[in-house]
Amino acid sequence: MRHFSHGRLLQQINLLRTQFGQSSDLPFGEVLSMPLLMRVLEEAKLAWTDCIYTPLVTILTFLWQVTNQDHSCRAAVAKLVAHRAASGLSPCSPQTGAYCTARQKLPEPVLAKLARQTGRQLHAQSPAAWKWHGRDVKLVDGSTVSMPDTTANQAAYPQHRNQRPGVGFPLARIAAVFSLACGTVLDLAICRHQGKHQSELGLLRLMWNLFAPRDVLLADRYLCSWSELAVLRERGVDFVARLHAKRSADFRRGRRLGPDDHLVTWRKPRRPDWMNPVQYARLPRELVVREVRVSVGVPGFRVQTLVVATSLLDAEEFPAGELADLYRQRWHAELDLRSLKSTLQMDVLRCKTPEMVRKEIWTHLLAYNLVRTIMAQAALTHSHLPRALSFKGALQTLNAFQPQLEQASSELVGRLLHQLLKAVAVHQVADRPNRYEPRVRKRRPKAYPLLHQPRAQARLALRRNHLG
């Protein structure tokens, strides 16, 4: 990387850090540290020239774009124009062409590494009081994201096979690993929506190296597969998951540990096609699993009983009630995905090429992890748990403080950041145990018919009807 001005480099790093609550005077203030930014940019071997859209400015503008309610490039560039005018810098064009070109030149690994490292550093720095039995619990869940209907996107991430050409939108499947302690995304994998090995289990296999001995994988029934769980146990990783729908639990068999609690043996199945013979031969012939039946008994809940499967076999150290409570926290993965897809609006992406789509996803994850860092700072400073604070409230508060943080002096920045954390700590998630809601919408959508043919054909038909 060629530095055009060391002073301007430090200024841009400090602006990026300050915009997202990174200060050495605050807890977790070095999650997005200067050495991390320098190392990632050096590894990418980016050419640093004397221009407006340097790599750091491009990253900051991209973050402004995904955290703003208006996700357009024009709104992001307008914010940069306002920032430069208020800072006494030379004006830049409000046109979006230069910014879009700079985003295209920014390598995807830069955004991916920053997103992963910020999430993992906050997870590693989480205090013991935020952990479960001193263990790192990692949530795994998957979803899909949509993107513009372009030829390039359709080739990389085809639309659903039941949709006709020109009517549907390209779909990508994602699987994310979240930290239960602080809520950050530790890793994410992307693939096509459909096809061989294009599944959440296939994506989980791409992220196995993320799991360390004594970690606990918390997952839903879809990930409760013998082969995947055996590989994780080989790595020293425990699991807590709902029993797969194709596997039945008979509590009359096995070694009884208590009411609706026993140990059973799962026999080794045939070798799956994704596993090579050497790895298959290395796995044990059987897997000892503890099954716990949990009675929900809450009116309005869809599930009245469920069976939790786990490799935590000690009933004294891990009572059945605690395992049930831990599995109930798996719902945080759904809430975290909702924060990403609804609050940060990642459910419908804007970029028109697969490379830019992936960059957009990683920028969303980086922004999400930085907001989670601010929530962790507020939680630790004001004696809360991070999961007790509102992600949407934290994002709204951050957006309100950012214009003031841009122009504040070094002394005022410290006071503003402490006020930011105080405001974030106020917005707590309401304690609503056993809440249930019908999955219906009260507000009716506009009464427009659905599009059943490509838009160009629909326009042509409209024109013919008008002229005819």
N, C-alpha and C positions, 0 to 999 in steps of 0.2 A: 504494500500500500504506500503510495507516495503522498506525504503530508505537504499540503500547500501552506499551512499555517498552524503551528502547534497551539497557538492561543485560540484560534477559531475552533479547532478540534475540541479542546477542553470546554469551550463555551457551549458547543452543541451537545456534548455528552452531559454537561450539567443541566442544560435545558430539558433533555429527554428524561433524565433521572428526576428532576424536580417536578415535572409534569405528572409523574406517577408516584409521588410520595417517597422517593428514595433519598434519604439523608442519613449520614453517619450518626446523627444525634438521635435517631429513632430506632426502635427494634426492627429487625429484618430490613434495615436500611441499605444493605449491600447485596440484596438479592439480584438487582440489576446493577452490578458494580462496574466501575470503569475498567478493571482488568478483564472482565468478561466481555464487554463490548469491544475492547481493543483486540482481544484474542480471536473473537469470532470474525472480525473484519480482516485481521491479518491472515487467518487461515483461508479466507475466501480470495485473498490476493486482489482486492479491489483497487482499481486505479483511482486515486483521490485527486481530482482536478479542481481548479478554482471556478466553481459554478454554484448556482443556487441549490440545486437538488443533489447535494452530496449524499452518500449512503445513509448517514445518520438523519439528515433532514428528510430524506425519503421515507425512512422507517417511522419517524415521528409523525409525518403527514399521513402515512398509511394508518397509524394507530389512531390519529384524530378521526380519520374517515370511519373506521369500524366502531368507534365508541360514540360517535355522533348519532343522533336520531335520524338525521338525513345522511344516508350512506353514499351519496353521490360524490364523484371526484370534484365537481365544481364547488361543493360546500367545503371539502377539505382544502382545496387550493385557496378559496376565499379566506379561510382561517389563517393560512400561511401569509397571505397578502396583508391581512390585518396585523399579524404578529410583526412582520418586518416593518410596517409603517409605524407601529407603536414603539419599536426598538430603535428607530432612527436608521435602519438599514436601507439599502437601495431597493426600490420597488421591483416587484416581479410581475410578470404577466398573469392576469386572472384566467387566461386560457389553460386548459387542462392537458394540452399535448405534451409539454415538457415533463409534467409530473407522471403521466402514463408511460412515457418512454423510460423515465428513471425507474419506475416500478418493474418494467420488463427487464432492465439490466440488473436489478438486484437479484442475486442468486437465491434460489429456494432454500438451500442449506443454511443460509444466514438466519432467516426467519425461523426455520425449524429448530436450530440449535438454541436460539434465544428463548423460544417458547418452552422447549424441554428444560433448559437449564434453570430458568426462573422458577418453574414449577417444582423441580427436584430440589433446588436449594432451599426454598421455603419449607418443603416437606421435611428435609433433613434437619432444619433448624427448629422444627416444631417442638415445644416442651413436652415432657413426659406426661403432664396432666391432660394433654389432648389425645393421647394414644389409648389403645384398648389393651389392658394387661401388659403394658410396656411393649406391645407389638405394633408394627406398622401395618395397618389395614389398607388394602388397595382395592378400590371398586372398579369393576369392568362392566361396561355396557356399550351398546351400539345403537346407531340410528342411521338415517339417510339425509342427504342434503340435495337440493335442487340447484340448477344453474341455467343460464340462458341457452336457448335452443339454437346452437351454432353447429356447423358441420364438424369442427374440431372437437367440441365437447361431446357430440353424439358418438364420434368414433372412439373416444377414450372411455366415456361413461354413458353407454346407451340407455335410452329411456326404457320404461317397463314394456315387456313384450306384448302386453294386452292393448297398448295404445297404438293408434295408427300414426304413420309418419306425418310430421308437420303439425301434430296436435299435442303430443306430450312434450316433456322436458327431460333432458339428461339427468340421471340420478347417480349419485356416488354413495357407497356404503362406508361409514366410518365406525371405528371402535376406539374408545378412549379409556385410559386408566386414570382414575382420580384418586387423590389422597383423601381418606376419610377424615384425617385429623384437621387439615386446613383447606381442603376443597380444590386444590390446584390440579391441573391436568399434567400428569407425569409423562405421558406419551400418547400418540395417536397414530393409527394406521388407516389407510384409504384404499379402497378397491372399487370394482364395478358393483352395481346393484345386484346383478344376477350372474350365474355361471359357476363352473366347477371351481371349488376352493374359494369362491367369493362369498364368504360368510363371516360372522363374528368369531367363530372358532378359528377360521383360517387367519383372521387378523390378529387374534390373541397369540397365535404361534409366532407371528412376526415380532412380538413384544416380550417374549419369554425372558430375554436378558435383563429386563427391568426388575424382575423379581429376585430377591435375595433371600438367603436362609432366615427363617423365623418370620418372614412376611406372612400375612394372611390375605388370601384372595377371597373377596366377597362378591358373589355373582348370582345371577338368576339361574333358573333351571336349564336354560338353553346351553349354558357353559358347563353343566354337570355331566361331563363325558369322561369315561374311564381312561382313555388314552391320554387326554390332556391333563387330567388330574394326576395320573401316574407320573408323567414327565415332571410336573411341578413338585410332587413329593420327592422325586429323585434329586431335585435341587434344594430340598429342605424347606419347601414352601407349604404351608398349611392352607386349607380351603374351608369355606363355609358357603354352601350353595343350596338352593332348593332342589329337591330330588327331581330328576328328569321325568317327564310325563310317561315315558316308555318303560320306566323301572318302577316296580311296585314294592311296597314295604310291608313285610309280615312280621309284626312284633311278637308273634308266638315263637319265632325262631331266633337264633343267635344268643349272645351273652347279654342277659338283662342287667342294665345299670340302674334302672329306676322306672317309674311309670312312664310309658311311651318313650323309652330311652334304652337303646340296646346297641351292641356291636355286631356287625355282620361282615361277611367276606364276599367281595365282588371278584368273580373269576375274570381272568384275562380274556378279552375277546379276540377275534381274528385281527390280523394286522391291517390297519387302515392304509389306504393307498398313498397317503401323504408321508408315511413313516417308512424309513429304509429298514431292511432286515436286521442290520447291526443294532440299531437303536431299539428295535422291537425285542430282540433277544436279550438286551440288557435290562429290560423292565421286569419286575417280579411277576410271578404267576398269579398272584392274587393281591388284592388291596383291602386292608381292614378299614372299614368305614363305620362311623358312628351315625346312627339315624335317630332323630328326635322329632316326635310328632307334636306340633304346636296347634293348640285350639285358639282360634281368633275370638269368636263369640261376640263380635261387635256388630250390632244391627246396622245394615246398610253396606257392609263390606261384602265384596263379591266372593271372597274365599273365607270359608268357615274353619277349615283345617288344612294344614300343610305339613310336609315332612322336610326337615332340614338335614342335609348330609354334610358331614365334616370329618376332617382328619384329626381334630382335637379330641382325643380319646379319653382323657382324664376327667371323669365326672366331678371330682372334688375341686380341681383347679378351674374347670370350666363347667359350671352347673348348666343344666338344660335351660333354665330361665334366662341366663345371660346370653346363651347362644341364640335364643329366640329374639332377645332384644337387639343383639348384634345384627341378625338377619333383617330385622325391621329397618335398620339404618341403611340397608341396601337401597332404599327409596331415595337416598341422597343422590345416587347416580342419576336417577330420573330428573331430580331437581337441578342438578348441575348441567345436564344436557338442555333442560329448559332455559337455564340462564344463558347458555351459549346460543341456542337456536332462536329463542323468543326475545330475550332482553337485548342480546347483542346482534340479533337478526341474522344469524348465520344459516337459518333454514333455507333461505333463498339467496344464493350468491349472485354476484353481478358480473364477474369476469367472463370473457368470451373464448378463452383458450384453456386447456387443461393445466398448463404450467401456471397461469395466473390464478386459476381456481385454487390450486394447492397453496400458492402464496397467500391468497386471501384467507384460506382456512388457518394457516399457521399464524397469520397476523391476528386473527380473532382469538386464537389460543394464547398468544403473547399478551394481548390486551386483557383477556380473562384472568390470566395468572397475575398480572400486575394489579388488577382490581382486587383479587383475592389477597394479595400481599398487603394492600391498604387495610382490608378487613382484618387480617391477622394482626397488624400493628394496632388497630383500634381495639381489638379484643384483648390483646395482652396489656395495653396501656390502661384500659378501663375494666379489667377483671371480668371479661366475658369469654365465651367460647366462640370461635369463628363461625361455627354452624348456627349460632343464635342470631347472627346479624344478617340483614337483608342485602343481597347482591344488587338488586335494582336500586335500593336506597344509596348504596355506596357508589354506584356508577353515576347516579344523578348528582350526588354531592361532589364527586370528583369533577364532573363537567362544569359545575357551577364555580368551583375554586380555580380551575385551570387558567382563565384569563388573568386573574389577580396574581397567580404564581408566576406567570410569564414576566411581569414587569416589576415584581417586588424586589427590594434589596435583600442582601444576604441575611440581615437581621430580621427583616419582616417575613422572609420565607419560613424561618423557623416557627414564628408565631402562627402563621397561616396554616402550616402543616399540623400543628397541634390542635388548632381549631377544626381542621378538616377531620382529624381522627375523632375528636369529640363529637362532631356532628354525625359521623358514620356510626359511632357506638350507640347513638340514640335510636337509630332505625333498627330495632330488633324484630325478628320474626315472631309473630304471635304464637303463644303456646296453645295449640288446638289439638289436644290428644284425641285420637280416634275420629278425626274429621273425615267425612265422606261427602262427596258431591256428585250429582248426576252428570254424566258426560253429554250434556246438551248445551245448545246456545240459545240465549234468549233473544238477542238482537238479530233480526233477519237480514240476510245479505241482499244486495240489489237483485232485482228480479230479471237479470239478463240470462238468455239461454246459453248453454255451453257451446264451445267451439268444436265442431265435429269434422272439420277439414282444415287444411293449411290456410293460414290467414290470407295469403296472396289469392287463393281460389275464392275465398269468401268475399274479398274486396272486388274481384272481377264479377262475381255473381251479383253483388250489390249494385255495381255500375250498370250491368246489363238490365237489371230490374228497373233501375231508375230511368234508363234511356228507352226501355221498351214500353 
